[in-house]
Structures are given as structure tokens and as C-alpha cells.
């Protein structure tokens, strides 16, 4: 029986499969540097929430949930991240005996969305020039 080598191969995790590391170019200067995207808004569901709130003065929890077609838990987690960043506000009140949660986009959230859209437009223009 042959002995196996003592050198261990790194374990490949699911998130590592197919992921490429960004290539570093030493001494090269980019003509059109890629703008940095707001990673908080870039996530699909959070972008949807912010966009929906930008198009409406406010939306209830149930309105957002049905519009985004997501679960209560998913909406709560993503809305909380946006609220912690100061992009949206959350107010809770009762209508009769029913609790109602209302979300609104803040001025900071609107600026963040406008910056994000500007960055995306810049990327699109750069790609079309190629």
C-alpha cells in the first residue's frame, strides 16, 4: 500500500466554486475606473425595496411583501439592514386592533439610490463603448 502525501489540499467551499479572484494589474492605470457600488443596495431584494419606496411615498409591510414576493422573515431582515443604514424608516401603529408597519425612504436612502443608479449608468456606458 502506498502512503498518501502529507500535503493537504484546501477544501473547496460552495461559495468558492466558480468564483474568480480579482486580477491585480501592477503599474497599470485604468482609463475609466469602475465606480464602487453600494453593496447594501446592490443586493437584489434590498434594491427592490428601495426602488419600490422611491416610487411610493410609503408602503406597508404587507404591500412590500406581496410586491417583492418574499416571506415575512426575508422582508424583516432586509428592511432592518436598510433601516440600520439610515436608508429607510419604519413606523409601527395600530389601525383599530390591527398592527400596521409602514416603511418610507429617507433622504439618505434616496441619495444612495441615485448614486447607485448613476454608477450603474456609468458602467453601462463604458460597456457600450467597447
BALUMVEX-472351 format. One record per residue (C-alpha): x, y, z. Coordinates in pm, whole numbers, plus 50000, padded with zeros to 5 digits. Each point is the difference from the previous one (the first is absolute). Layout:
BEGIN
<atom x="X" y="Y" z="Z"/>
...
END
This chain:
BEGIN
<atom x="50000" y="50000" z="50000"/>
<atom x="50127" y="50343" z="49907"/>
<atom x="49999" y="50276" z="50257"/>
<atom x="49808" y="50315" z="49919"/>
<atom x="50185" y="50328" z="49982"/>
<atom x="50002" y="50208" z="50317"/>
<atom x="49914" y="50312" z="49799"/>
<atom x="49636" y="50087" z="50048"/>
<atom x="49795" y="50157" z="49729"/>
<atom x="49781" y="50294" z="50107"/>
<atom x="49632" y="49916" z="50032"/>
<atom x="49793" y="50163" z="49732"/>
<atom x="49682" y="50154" z="50139"/>
<atom x="49683" y="50051" z="49798"/>
<atom x="50041" y="50378" z="49992"/>
<atom x="50359" y="49958" z="49869"/>
<atom x="49904" y="49778" z="49707"/>
<atom x="49994" y="50203" z="49681"/>
<atom x="50109" y="50316" z="50180"/>
<atom x="50299" y="50170" z="49850"/>
<atom x="50231" y="50219" z="50197"/>
<atom x="50033" y="50350" z="49859"/>
<atom x="50316" y="50032" z="49795"/>
<atom x="50246" y="50260" z="50112"/>
<atom x="50174" y="50203" z="49733"/>
<atom x="50316" y="50156" z="50135"/>
<atom x="50101" y="50339" z="49871"/>
<atom x="49696" y="50026" z="49775"/>
<atom x="49768" y="50297" z="50026"/>
<atom x="49644" y="49957" z="49887"/>
<atom x="49868" y="50252" z="49749"/>
<atom x="49649" y="49976" z="50143"/>
<atom x="50012" y="49870" z="50355"/>
<atom x="49699" y="49793" z="50096"/>
<atom x="49789" y="50183" z="50258"/>
<atom x="49948" y="49816" z="50326"/>
<atom x="49648" y="49871" z="50043"/>
<atom x="49807" y="50032" z="50324"/>
<atom x="50002" y="49634" z="50104"/>
<atom x="49709" y="50056" z="50237"/>
<atom x="49768" y="50111" z="49718"/>
<atom x="50155" y="49777" z="49732"/>
<atom x="49840" y="49688" z="50153"/>
<atom x="49692" y="49915" z="49795"/>
<atom x="49731" y="50009" z="50269"/>
<atom x="50131" y="50315" z="50167"/>
<atom x="50021" y="50174" z="49663"/>
<atom x="49639" y="49899" z="49940"/>
<atom x="49889" y="50135" z="50338"/>
<atom x="50181" y="50332" z="49954"/>
<atom x="49870" y="50034" z="49642"/>
<atom x="49642" y="49927" z="50104"/>
<atom x="50022" y="50257" z="50279"/>
<atom x="50151" y="50256" z="49760"/>
<atom x="49694" y="49962" z="49777"/>
<atom x="49754" y="50026" z="50292"/>
<atom x="49972" y="50237" z="50293"/>
<atom x="49974" y="49702" z="50235"/>
<atom x="49915" y="49631" z="49990"/>
<atom x="49867" y="49766" z="50265"/>
<atom x="50178" y="49680" z="50096"/>
<atom x="49733" y="49794" z="49823"/>
<atom x="50018" y="50217" z="49686"/>
<atom x="50378" y="49955" z="49980"/>
<atom x="49972" y="49629" z="50074"/>
<atom x="49753" y="49938" z="49719"/>
<atom x="50180" y="50234" z="49759"/>
<atom x="50337" y="49830" z="50059"/>
<atom x="49845" y="49652" z="50035"/>
<atom x="50210" y="49911" z="50303"/>
<atom x="49937" y="49857" z="50344"/>
<atom x="49940" y="50201" z="50317"/>
<atom x="50342" y="49899" z="50132"/>
<atom x="50188" y="50100" z="49684"/>
<atom x="49829" y="50338" z="49986"/>
<atom x="50066" y="50064" z="50369"/>
<atom x="50372" y="49921" z="49971"/>
<atom x="50058" y="50208" z="49687"/>
<atom x="49789" y="50292" z="50124"/>
<atom x="50190" y="50000" z="50329"/>
<atom x="50335" y="50025" z="49817"/>
<atom x="49871" y="50294" z="49797"/>
<atom x="49860" y="50162" z="50314"/>
<atom x="50331" y="49957" z="50187"/>
<atom x="50177" y="50172" z="49708"/>
<atom x="49754" y="50289" z="50024"/>
<atom x="49858" y="49935" z="49652"/>
<atom x="49643" y="49934" z="50112"/>
<atom x="49785" y="50072" z="50305"/>
<atom x="49757" y="49763" z="50160"/>
<atom x="49698" y="50116" z="50198"/>
<atom x="49760" y="49772" z="50181"/>
<atom x="49647" y="50088" z="50103"/>
<atom x="49658" y="49845" z="50042"/>
<atom x="49703" y="50037" z="49769"/>
<atom x="49719" y="49894" z="50227"/>
<atom x="50137" y="49686" z="50160"/>
<atom x="50230" y="49908" z="49713"/>
<atom x="50370" y="50087" z="50014"/>
<atom x="50132" y="50174" z="49691"/>
<atom x="50365" y="50047" z="49899"/>
<atom x="50072" y="50280" z="49753"/>
<atom x="50329" y="50058" z="49815"/>
<atom x="50127" y="50323" z="49843"/>
<atom x="50315" y="50086" z="49808"/>
<atom x="50222" y="50256" z="50175"/>
<atom x="50190" y="50282" z="49829"/>
<atom x="50320" y="49799" z="50055"/>
<atom x="49834" y="49696" z="49840"/>
<atom x="49892" y="50203" z="49698"/>
<atom x="50354" y="50139" z="49959"/>
<atom x="50146" y="49649" z="50032"/>
<atom x="49760" y="49871" z="49733"/>
<atom x="50080" y="50292" z="49768"/>
<atom x="50375" y="49939" z="50047"/>
<atom x="49953" y="49628" z="49936"/>
<atom x="49802" y="50066" z="49682"/>
<atom x="50265" y="50251" z="49886"/>
<atom x="50271" y="49739" z="50051"/>
<atom x="49801" y="49741" z="49807"/>
<atom x="49942" y="50247" z="49715"/>
<atom x="50376" y="50069" z="49988"/>
<atom x="50074" y="49627" z="49979"/>
<atom x="49744" y="49954" z="49725"/>
<atom x="50145" y="50289" z="49800"/>
<atom x="50352" y="49864" z="50039"/>
<atom x="49893" y="49657" z="49881"/>
<atom x="49818" y="50143" z="49696"/>
<atom x="50313" y="50192" z="49893"/>
<atom x="50199" y="49678" z="49968"/>
END
